[in-house]
Amino acid sequence: MKQTIAVVGGTGNLGAALARRWAKAGRDVIIGSRTADKAREAADRLGGELGIHIRAASNLEAAQAADIVVITVPFASQRGVLEDIRPALAGKIVIDTTVPLMPPKVARVQLPAEGSAAQCAHNLLGEDVRLVSAFHNVAAHKLATDQVVECDVLVFGDDKQARAVAVELADCAGLRGLHAGVLGNAAAAEALTSILIFINKNYKVDGAGIRITGALDFSAAAD
């Protein structure tokens, strides 16, 4: 049975780009936003581009209707959005992409007191949500096109099966998903985003990403 993916904050740059990639790959996607009308506009634009119908709803309604919920909102909005949709998340896989960028100094690592945005989400959602953290280091404007994006996606979570779902979704989006350990490790990837922003500016790179070198043994990937 095909699982439904709700992209919460799906009208933003990263959310819209991921929704586009997954919808184009044949996945069942719902675009969520704070208001259903804004989500509907984005879904109609994307559906018109791809020639398919894409569902839209408020963030809460999208989360209620989905099997997998992907959070694609700025750090400043993370708590409010999670509090709004929390009643719909019990038992579901939640993939949080949040990075704690704190303007104006977004090229400086500034992790929250909890240690990471992923830990903030875990503290709020509790143990009955299968929380995964991923998609921190991918340039959204590249994902929004059909070009090949040579970037690995580090996937963190304490639930190995939930991590595997996120890894598969990264692959489905044309990237390479890699198991990167427990949720606590997400702090490293969150911090790396600020470093990549600095590299982009310092070396005039159009969306630097990361790539893990070496011959990886994928038969043991989830261990």
C-alpha positions in Angstrom: 0.0 0.0 0.0 1.4 3.4 -1.0 2.0 5.7 1.9 0.8 9.2 1.9 3.4 12.0 2.6 2.3 15.3 4.1 4.7 18.1 3.5 4.1 20.5 6.4 5.2 23.9 5.4 5.0 22.7 1.8 4.7 26.2 0.3 8.3 27.1 1.4 11.4 26.5 -0.7 12.5 23.2 0.7 9.0 21.8 1.2 7.9 22.7 -2.3 11.0 21.2 -3.8 10.7 17.9 -1.9 6.9 17.7 -2.7 7.7 18.3 -6.4 10.4 15.5 -6.5 8.2 13.0 -4.6 5.1 13.8 -6.7 7.0 13.5 -9.9 8.3 10.1 -8.7 4.7 8.9 -8.2 4.4 9.3 -4.5 1.1 10.4 -2.9 1.8 13.9 -1.6 -0.3 16.4 0.4 0.9 20.0 0.5 0.3 21.6 3.9 0.4 25.2 4.9 -0.9 27.4 7.8 -3.9 28.1 5.6 -5.6 25.6 3.3 -6.0 28.3 0.6 -2.3 28.9 0.4 -1.6 25.2 0.2 -4.2 24.9 -2.6 -2.5 27.5 -4.7 0.8 25.8 -4.3 -0.7 22.4 -5.1 -2.5 23.7 -8.2 0.7 25.2 -9.5 2.7 22.0 -9.0 -0.1 19.9 -10.3 -0.4 22.0 -13.4 3.4 21.7 -14.0 3.4 17.9 -13.6 0.0 17.2 -15.1 -1.4 15.5 -12.0 -3.7 16.3 -9.1 -2.0 17.1 -5.8 -3.9 17.3 -2.6 -3.7 20.4 -0.3 -4.8 21.1 3.2 -4.0 23.0 6.3 -0.9 21.7 8.2 -3.1 19.9 10.7 -5.4 18.4 8.1 -2.4 17.2 6.0 -0.8 15.6 9.0 -4.1 13.8 9.9 -4.4 12.4 6.4 -0.8 11.2 6.1 1.2 8.2 7.0 4.5 10.1 6.9 4.8 13.8 8.0 7.7 15.9 6.8 8.3 19.1 8.7 9.8 21.8 6.4 9.6 25.1 8.4 12.1 27.6 9.7 13.4 27.1 13.2 11.5 30.1 14.5 8.2 28.3 13.4 9.1 24.8 14.5 7.6 24.8 18.0 4.4 26.5 16.9 3.8 24.2 14.0 4.6 21.0 15.9 2.3 22.1 18.7 -0.5 22.7 16.1 -0.1 19.2 14.5 0.9 17.2 17.5 -2.6 15.6 18.0 -2.2 14.0 14.5 1.2 12.5 14.9 0.9 9.6 17.4 2.5 6.5 16.0 3.5 8.2 12.7 6.9 8.7 11.1 7.8 12.4 11.4 10.8 13.6 9.4 12.0 16.9 10.7 14.2 19.0 8.4 14.6 21.9 10.7 17.9 23.7 11.0 18.5 26.2 13.8 19.6 29.1 11.6 19.4 32.4 13.6 19.4 35.5 11.3 21.3 37.6 10.6 24.4 35.4 11.3 23.2 32.3 9.6 26.8 31.3 8.6 27.6 30.9 12.3 26.8 27.7 14.1 24.2 28.5 16.8 22.7 25.3 18.2 19.8 25.7 20.7 20.2 25.0 24.4 18.6 21.6 23.9 21.5 20.6 21.6 19.7 20.5 18.3 16.4 21.3 16.6 15.8 17.6 16.4 16.0 17.4 20.2 13.6 20.3 20.5 11.2 18.3 18.4 11.7 15.2 20.4 11.1 17.0 23.7 7.9 18.4 22.3 6.5 15.3 20.6 7.5 12.6 23.0 8.1 8.9 22.6 4.9 8.0 20.7 6.2 9.7 17.5 8.7 8.0 15.3 10.9 11.0 14.8 13.7 11.2 12.2 15.9 14.2 11.3 17.1 14.6 7.7 17.5 16.8 4.6 19.5 19.5 6.4 22.3 20.1 3.9 20.5 20.1 0.5 20.1 23.3 -1.6 16.4 23.7 -2.0 16.8 25.7 -5.3 18.6 22.8 -6.8 16.0 20.3 -5.7 13.3 22.5 -7.3 14.7 21.7 -10.7 15.2 18.5 -12.7 19.0 18.6 -12.4 21.0 15.9 -10.8 21.9 17.0 -7.2 25.1 15.3 -6.1 24.4 15.4 -2.4 24.1 12.9 0.4 21.3 13.1 3.0 22.4 12.1 6.5 19.4 10.5 8.3 19.2 10.4 12.1 16.8 8.6 14.4 16.5 6.1 17.2 14.0 4.0 15.2 15.9 2.1 12.6 12.8 1.3 10.5 11.7 5.0 10.5 15.2 5.9 9.4 15.0 3.5 6.6 11.8 5.1 5.3 13.6 8.5 5.3 16.6 7.0 3.5 14.3 5.6 0.8 12.5 9.0 0.5 15.9 10.7 0.0 16.7 8.2 -2.8 13.3 8.7 -4.3 14.1 12.5 -4.5 17.2 11.7 -6.5 19.6 12.1 -3.7 21.5 9.4 -1.7 20.2 8.8 1.8 22.6 7.4 4.4 21.9 6.1 7.9 23.9 8.4 10.2 23.0 7.1 13.7 20.8 8.1 16.6 18.8 11.3 16.8 21.4 12.9 19.0 23.8 12.9 16.1 21.6 15.3 14.1 23.4 18.2 15.8 26.3 17.6 13.5 24.3 17.9 10.3 22.4 20.9 11.6 25.6 22.7 12.5 27.1 21.8 9.1 24.4 23.8 7.3 25.8 27.0 8.7 29.3 25.9 7.6 28.0 25.2 4.1 26.4 28.6 3.9 29.7 30.2 4.8 31.4 28.0 2.1 28.9 29.1 -0.5 29.6 32.7 0.2 33.4 32.4 0.6 34.0 30.3 -2.5 31.0 31.6 -4.5 29.4 28.1 -4.7 25.9 27.7 -5.9 24.6 25.5 -3.2 27.4 23.4 -1.7 26.4 20.0 -0.4 28.1 17.0 1.2 29.2 13.7 -0.2 30.5 10.7 1.8 33.5 9.0 0.1 34.5 5.4 0.2 33.0 2.1 -0.9 29.9 1.8 1.4 28.5 -1.6 2.2 24.7 -1.0 2.0 23.9 -4.5 3.1 24.7 -3.4 6.6 23.3 0.1 6.3 20.8 0.1 9.1 23.0 -1.6 11.7 
